[in-house]
Each structure stands twice: as structure tokens, then as C-alpha cells.
Amino acid sequence: MKKQQLIIKKSILEHENLLKIFSDEKFQKQLIKAITVVVKAVKNKKKILVCGNGGSAADSQHFTGELVGRFRKERKPIPCVALTTNTSILTSIGNDYSFEKIFSKQVEAIGNKNDILILISTSGKSKNVIQAAITAKKMGIKTISLTGERPNELAELSDINLAVPSNSTPRIQEIHSILIHIICELLEEILFPDGNRKT
């Protein structure tokens, strides 16, 4: 029982320590910069694409659901597509080409200049996410990444990087989830100031 309690306390303490990044002025500026870029794209009738693997794939779909549906306001849908959901696309590209191309091929197919690609990777080393970033940059698509601690390849490739200073996958994912909620809330506040807020 004591060992279990220690694990619980350790996990909570790690999480609490990482929450301090939100009070860091440099991090806040990066976050505001990311939101500003997304707001500009949405106002210009551009769309958001999102990708990641495993838990980050779930985060991609979670983020997309909040934007296409609603986060806390009744408002118009925000155009957003998770590149992690179509099993026929994912398996055919993985089989015919390679797993590294499952996102980049989709970016090439449906992405347009000045769209936004949000890339989620706890390690910043996921090859298929990196390939998507490379393709996006060639197409003039803005890239925003959510990663773990720097340095990592994805962070260097991205126009804007929001890095969680940790190498613990579960702790990074927890902070990514909070980041996604903050981004959703701020997007709604800026894009739909008159929308009816839900509890």
C-alpha cells in the first residue's frame, strides 16, 4: 500500500511541477503567438489539420472534436481535420508506401497554402509526424508543434513549438491536454466573442 501511495504522490508532484510552465512568460508568448496564427488562418477561411500517434492521435481527435463541435460556446464550427481517423487511408498508405508517409500524403492531398498543421509528438522524433511537417513547409502550410523537452527534430522544423520540459510521456500528454483546452477556449473567445457560453 505504501509503494502505491508513493507512486500516486510522485505522479501528482511531477504534474504539479510541470504546470509551472504556464506561468513562464516566454512560454505564454509562444502560446499567444500560436493562437494568433490560428485565428488569422480561420478568419481567412483556412483549415486546421492535426496529427499524432497513439495518445497523441487521441489528442488530435479530441482537439478536432472540440473545434468542429464546441468547447464552451455555441458558435459556428471551426474547420479542423484529424489525419488519424480514416483507417483505409492509414493502412493503404502504410502498406503501399510506408508508415512514415501516413500523414504527409494526407497533407499533400487536402492541405492548402496558409492552412495550419498542428503536430503532436511527446518525443518530437516521430518520423511520420516529421514527414508531415516537411511536406507542410514545402506547401506553405504553417506548422505548430506540441512536444516534450527540447532539443528535438520536430521542434526545430516547426514554425512555432510549444515544448513541455519533460521526457515522461504520460506527464507530457497531460500538459498537452491542458494546452489543447486553453487553445480551444482562447480561439472561441477571440473568434466568437458574442457566442453563448456553456458551463
DOGU-152495 format. One record per residue: residue in three letters; z, x, y of N, C-alpha, C in turn. Coordinates in steps of 0.02 Angstrom, whole numbers, padded with zeros to 5 digits, always signed. Example, Ala and Ser with C-alpha at 12.3 -4.5 7.8 and 13.67 -1.06 7.14 Angstrom:
<atoms>
ALA+00390+00660-00284+00390+00615-00225+00390+00660-00165/SER+00354+00642-00112+00357+00684-00053+00394+00645+00002/
</atoms>
This chain:
<atoms>
MET+00000+00042-00060+00000+00000+00000+00000+00043+00063/LYS+00039+00097+00061+00044+00142+00119-00024+00174+00134/LYS-00060+00195+00081-00125+00225+00090-00174+00176+00121/GLN-00171+00113+00099-00215+00062+00127-00200+00050+00201/GLN-00136+00050+00218-00117+00041+00288-00141+00099+00332/LEU-00139+00159+00304-00162+00218+00341-00238+00214+00354/ILE-00275+00190+00304-00347+00181+00313-00361+00130+00367/ILE-00324+00075+00367-00333+00023+00418-00319+00051+00487/LYS-00262+00085+00494-00242+00113+00559-00293+00166+00583/LYS-00317+00208+00538-00366+00259+00555-00430+00228+00581/SER-00454+00177+00546-00516+00143+00566-00510+00112+00635/ILE-00454+00078+00646-00443+00045+00711-00437+00097+00766/LEU-00401+00151+00753-00393+00204+00804-00460+00236+00822/GLU-00501+00250+00772-00568+00278+00784-00609+00231+00828/HIS-00606+00167+00812-00642+00117+00850-00617+00114+00922/GLU-00552+00113+00931-00523+00111+00998-00543+00172+01040/ASN-00543+00230+01008-00561+00291+01044-00634+00289+01068/LEU-00678+00262+01026-00748+00258+01045-00761+00207+01100/LEU-00719+00156+01104-00727+00106+01157-00722+00137+01227/LYS-00692+00196+01231-00684+00229+01296-00750+00248+01328/ILE-00804+00251+01287-00869+00269+01316-00891+00218+01368/PHE-00867+00156+01362-00889+00104+01409-00859+00113+01478/SER-00808+00154+01483-00779+00169+01549-00808+00233+01579/ASP-00852+00266+01541-00884+00327+01565-00941+00309+01613/GLU-00939+00335+01673-00988+00317+01725-01059+00337+01705/LYS-01066+00394+01674-01132+00418+01653-01162+00370+01601/PHE-01120+00347+01554-01144+00300+01503-01162+00234+01535/GLN-01122+00210+01581-01135+00147+01615-01202+00150+01652/LYS-01216+00206+01684-01279+00214+01720-01339+00211+01672/GLN-01332+00241+01613-01385+00238+01563-01395+00166+01539/LEU-01340+00131+01530-01344+00062+01507-01377+00018+01560/ILE-01359+00026+01622-01389-00013+01677-01463+00004+01683/LYS-01479+00068+01675-01550+00090+01677-01590+00054+01622/ALA-01561+00051+01562-01595+00018+01506-01606-00055+01520/ILE-01555-00088+01546-01560-00160+01561-01611-00172+01616/THR-01613-00130+01666-01661-00136+01721-01733-00132+01695/VAL-01745-00086+01649-01812-00078+01620-01832-00140+01580/VAL-01784-00167+01541-01799-00227+01501-01811-00288+01546/VAL-01771-00295+01598-01779-00351+01645-01848-00349+01677/LYS-01869-00290+01699-01935-00282+01730-01990-00302+01681/ALA-01984-00281+01619-02034-00297+01568-02038-00373+01557/VAL-01981-00405+01549-01979-00477+01535-02008-00516+01594/LYS-01991-00495+01655-02018-00527+01715-02094-00520+01719/ASN-02120-00466+01691-02192-00453+01691-02226-00480+01628/LYS-02192-00527+01594-02220-00561+01535-02233-00514+01476/LYS-02194-00461+01472-02198-00415+01415-02147-00435+01363/LYS-02153-00406+01303-02108-00424+01248-02066-00364+01227/ILE-02014-00380+01188-01969-00329+01161-01980-00325+01086/LEU-01987-00265+01060-01991-00253+00988-01928-00214+00969/VAL-01902-00227+00909-01840-00195+00888-01846-00173+00815/CYS-01820-00113+00799-01821-00091+00729-01762-00047+00712/GLY-01749-00042+00647-01695+00000+00621-01691-00012+00546/ASN-01651+00029+00512-01644+00025+00439-01574+00002+00420/GLY-01568-00033+00364-01502-00051+00338-01462-00093+00387/GLY-01402-00070+00404-01361-00105+00453-01396-00110+00520/SER-01436-00060+00536-01473-00062+00600-01530-00112+00597/ALA-01556-00126+00537-01605-00180+00529-01571-00247+00543/ALA-01510-00255+00518-01472-00316+00531-01458-00323+00606/ASP-01442-00267+00638-01430-00268+00711-01494-00287+00748/SER-01552-00264+00724-01616-00281+00755-01627-00356+00753/GLN-01613-00385+00695-01623-00457+00687-01571-00498+00726/HIS-01510-00473+00728-01457-00504+00767-01476-00506+00841/PHE-01498-00449+00867-01519-00443+00937-01576-00491+00952/THR-01625-00492+00908-01683-00536+00917-01662-00610+00918/GLY-01618-00628+00872-01594-00697+00869-01560-00719+00933/GLU-01520-00673+00962-01484-00689+01024-01532-00699+01082/LEU-01587-00661+01083-01634-00666+01140-01683-00725+01132/VAL-01707-00736+01072-01755-00791+01062-01718-00858+01064/GLY-01659-00859+01036-01617-00919+01040-01578-00919+01105/ARG-01514-00904+01099-01473-00896+01160-01414-00852+01143/PHE-01387-00821+01194-01325-00784+01186-01268-00828+01210/ARG-01263-00838+01275-01210-00882+01302-01236-00933+01352/LYS-01302-00933+01364-01330-00980+01412-01387-01020+01383/GLU-01393-01081+01406-01453-01121+01391-01507-01098+01439/ARG-01561-01071+01411-01615-01044+01454-01678-01037+01412/LYS-01733-01015+01443-01795-01005+01408-01787-00946+01359/PRO-01824-00949+01303-01821-00893+01256-01848-00828+01288/ILE-01819-00773+01268-01843-00707+01288-01886-00680+01231/PRO-01948-00660+01244-01993-00639+01189-01969-00575+01156/CYS-01951-00580+01093-01924-00523+01056-01943-00529+00983/VAL-01963-00474+00952-01984-00474+00882-01948-00418+00845/ALA-01914-00436+00790-01884-00386+00746-01938-00363+00696/LEU-01949-00298+00692-02001-00271+00647-01974-00260+00576/THR-01918-00292+00561-01883-00279+00498-01885-00339+00450/THR-01921-00392+00468-01911-00456+00433-01967-00476+00385/ASN-02028-00452+00395-02084-00475+00354-02090-00431+00292/THR-02066-00455+00236-02065-00414+00175-02135-00396+00151/SER-02184-00439+00162-02253-00423+00140-02281-00365+00181/ILE-02268-00366+00246-02290-00311+00289-02254-00247+00269/LEU-02188-00250+00263-02148-00191+00249-02168-00159+00182/THR-02176-00201+00131-02191-00174+00064-02264-00152+00058/SER-02310-00187+00091-02380-00165+00086-02391-00099+00122/ILE-02362-00092+00181-02369-00028+00217-02333+00028+00179/GLY-02272+00012+00154-02235+00062+00116-02273+00084+00054/ASN-02307+00037+00021-02344+00052-00040-02410+00086-00026/ASP-02448+00060+00023-02515+00086+00036-02516+00150+00077/TYR-02465+00159+00119-02461+00219+00162-02398+00258+00143/SER-02343+00242+00177-02278+00272+00161-02225+00233+00198/PHE-02162+00241+00175-02106+00207+00208-02099+00229+00280/GLU-02122+00289+00295-02117+00315+00364-02159+00274+00413/LYS-02208+00237+00389-02254+00201+00434-02239+00126+00441/ILE-02185+00102+00410-02174+00029+00409-02163-00001+00478/PHE-02138+00039+00525-02128+00013+00593-02184+00034+00639/SER-02209+00095+00633-02261+00119+00678-02325+00079+00673/LYS-02342+00057+00612-02402+00016+00602-02395-00051+00637/GLN-02335-00079+00636-02323-00143+00670-02325-00134+00746/VAL-02297-00080+00770-02300-00065+00842-02373-00061+00863/GLU-02413-00026+00824-02484-00018+00839-02520-00085+00838/ALA-02500-00129+00793-02534-00194+00785-02517-00243+00840/ILE-02453-00247+00860-02433-00301+00906-02405-00276+00973/GLY-02397-00210+00979-02371-00184+01041-02424-00178+01095/ASN-02403-00184+01157-02448-00175+01215-02414-00132+01267/LYS-02455-00102+01309-02429-00058+01361-02375-00095+01403/ASN-02321-00059+01416-02264-00083+01455-02220-00134+01419/ASP-02234-00146+01354-02185-00181+01313-02124-00135+01307/ILE-02071-00160+01275-02011-00121+01262-02001-00115+01187/LEU-01987-00055+01163-01969-00045+01093-01897-00019+01091/ILE-01853-00058+01060-01784-00037+01052-01775-00011+00981/LEU-01753+00051+00976-01747+00086+00912-01674+00098+00897/ILE-01651+00075+00839-01581+00080+00821-01573+00125+00759/SER-01536+00179+00768-01525+00227+00713-01459+00262+00723/THR-01414+00256+00676-01348+00288+00684-01354+00364+00684/SER-01400+00390+00645-01409+00463+00640-01457+00490+00693/GLY-01504+00447+00714-01557+00471+00759-01609+00512+00722/LYS-01607+00510+00655-01652+00551+00614-01697+00510+00569/SER-01693+00444+00572-01734+00402+00528-01808+00412+00541/LYS-01844+00435+00490-01914+00455+00501-01958+00396+00521/ASN-01947+00337+00493-01989+00280+00511-01976+00256+00582/VAL-01914+00262+00604-01897+00244+00673-01926+00295+00721/ILE-01923+00359+00703-01952+00412+00745-02028+00403+00750/GLN-02061+00386+00695-02133+00374+00697-02150+00315+00743/ALA-02108+00264+00742-02119+00207+00787-02113+00229+00860/ALA-02065+00272+00874-02056+00297+00943-02116+00338+00965/ILE-02142+00380+00920-02200+00421+00937-02261+00377+00951/THR-02272+00327+00909-02328+00281+00919-02321+00243+00984/ALA-02260+00219+00998-02247+00182+01060-02263+00224+01122/LYS-02242+00286+01122-02254+00329+01180-02329+00340+01191/LYS-02366+00347+01137-02439+00354+01142-02471+00292+01173/MET-02440+00234+01161-02468+00170+01185-02442+00149+01253/GLY-02398+00189+01283-02370+00170+01348-02316+00117+01343/ILE-02283+00113+01285-02228+00067+01274-02162+00103+01288/LYS-02119+00072+01328-02055+00102+01346-02008+00102+01286/THR-01973+00157+01275-01929+00162+01217-01856+00170+01239/ILE-01813+00129+01208-01741+00133+01219-01709+00140+01150/SER-01668+00191+01141-01637+00202+01076-01561+00195+01079/LEU-01534+00168+01025-01462+00165+01013-01449+00211+00954/THR-01411+00264+00966-01400+00314+00913-01326+00333+00909/GLY-01313+00379+00862-01248+00412+00860-01249+00472+00906/GLU-01206+00520+00891-01198+00576+00937-01261+00618+00943/ARG-01269+00647+01002-01324+00693+01015-01301+00763+00997/PRO-01350+00810+00986-01422+00800+00990-01450+00769+00926/ASN-01503+00730+00935-01541+00705+00878-01613+00692+00902/GLU-01659+00692+00855-01730+00689+00872-01749+00624+00908/LEU-01722+00568+00886-01739+00505+00917-01717+00502+00990/ALA-01658+00528+01004-01632+00529+01072-01679+00569+01118/GLU-01704+00624+01093-01749+00667+01133-01816+00633+01145/LEU-01838+00593+01097-01903+00559+01104-01901+00498+01150/SER-01842+00469+01158-01836+00405+01192-01836+00412+01268/ASP-01864+00361+01302-01860+00360+01375-01788+00353+01398/ILE-01750+00311+01362-01679+00301+01377-01642+00301+01311/ASN-01586+00339+01309-01546+00342+01248-01474+00322+01263/LEU-01448+00277+01222-01378+00257+01226-01344+00285+01163/ALA-01309+00341+01172-01280+00377+01115-01206+00365+01108/VAL-01185+00348+01048-01114+00340+01032-01089+00408+01007/PRO-01039+00437+01039-01017+00505+01021-00976+00507+00956/SER-01011+00495+00901-00978+00495+00835-01031+00508+00782/ASN-01009+00534+00724-01054+00541+00667-01032+00496+00609/SER-00988+00448+00624-00965+00399+00574-01009+00336+00578/THR-01048+00324+00526-01095+00268+00526-01061+00201+00542/PRO-01006+00183+00508-00976+00117+00524-00951+00112+00596/ARG-00922+00166+00622-00897+00164+00691-00955+00158+00741/ILE-01009+00194+00728-01068+00190+00772-01096+00119+00771/GLN-01101+00090+00711-01129+00022+00706-01086-00029+00743/GLU-01020-00019+00741-00976-00065+00777-00988-00062+00852/ILE-00998-00002+00878-01011+00005+00950-01081-00020+00967/HIS-01129-00009+00923-01196-00036+00933-01194-00112+00939/SER-01153-00144+00898-01147-00217+00901-01120-00240+00969/ILE-01071-00204+00995-01044-00220+01061-01098-00209+01115/LEU-01134-00154+01109-01188-00139+01156-01240-00194+01158/ILE-01259-00218+01099-01308-00271+01094-01283-00334+01130/HIS-01220-00350+01121-01192-00409+01155-01190-00400+01230/ILE-01172-00340+01253-01171-00327+01326-01241-00333+01355/ILE-01290-00303+01321-01359-00306+01344-01383-00379+01348/CYS-01369-00418+01296-01388-00489+01295-01356-00527+01353/GLU-01292-00516+01364-01257-00552+01417-01285-00534+01486/LEU-01297-00470+01498-01322-00449+01563-01394-00473+01574/LEU-01434-00472+01521-01503-00498+01527-01502-00572+01548/GLU-01459-00611+01516-01454-00681+01534-01430-00690+01606/GLU-01381-00651+01626-01354-00658+01694-01406-00641+01747/ILE-01446-00590+01734-01496-00568+01783-01558-00612+01782/LEU-01583-00628+01722-01645-00666+01716-01636-00741+01727/PHE-01576-00766+01710-01564-00838+01714-01497-00851+01749/PRO-01493-00834+01813-01429-00843+01849-01404-00915+01853/ASP-01451-00963+01846-01433-01033+01852-01426-01067+01783/GLY-01432-01029+01731-01427-01059+01664-01356-01084+01650/ASN-01352-01136+01609-01287-01164+01592-01252-01121+01540/ARG-01194-01096+01558-01157-01051+01515-01118-01090+01462/LYS-01123-01068+01399-01086-01098+01345-01024-01056+01331/THR-00976-01084+01295-00915-01047+01279-00927-00995+01226/
</atoms>
